[in-house]
Amino acid sequence: MKAMILGFAAAAVIALGTAAVLNSFGHSTAERYSSTSVRL
């Protein structure tokens, strides 16, 4: 049971860390797929 809880905790830490790193790059889909003639 302890191993499963540690696995869930590790997955949550990895997911949150990855989300923070990807958000720091600043590449959103709105920025990626818009041009000067597109209003979002």
C-alpha positions in Angstrom: 0.0 0.0 0.0 2.8 2.4 0.8 4.4 1.8 -2.6 1.2 2.6 -4.4 0.8 5.9 -2.5 4.4 6.8 -3.2 3.8 6.0 -6.9 0.7 8.3 -7.0 2.7 11.0 -5.2 5.6 10.7 -7.6 3.3 10.8 -10.7 1.6 14.0 -9.3 5.0 15.6 -8.7 6.2 14.7 -12.2 3.0 16.0 -13.8 3.1 19.3 -11.9 6.8 19.8 -12.6 6.3 19.1 -16.3 3.3 21.5 -16.5 5.4 24.2 -14.9 8.3 23.7 -17.2 6.1 23.7 -20.3 4.2 26.8 -19.2 7.5 28.6 -18.6 8.3 28.2 -22.3 5.2 30.2 -23.2 4.2 28.3 -26.2 0.4 28.2 -26.1 -1.8 26.9 -29.0 -3.2 30.4 -29.4 0.3 31.8 -30.0 1.4 28.8 -32.1 -1.5 28.7 -34.6 -2.4 32.4 -34.9 -1.1 34.9 -37.4 -1.4 38.7 -37.7 -4.8 38.3 -39.5 -6.3 36.1 -36.9 -8.0 37.5 -33.8 -8.4 35.2 -30.8 
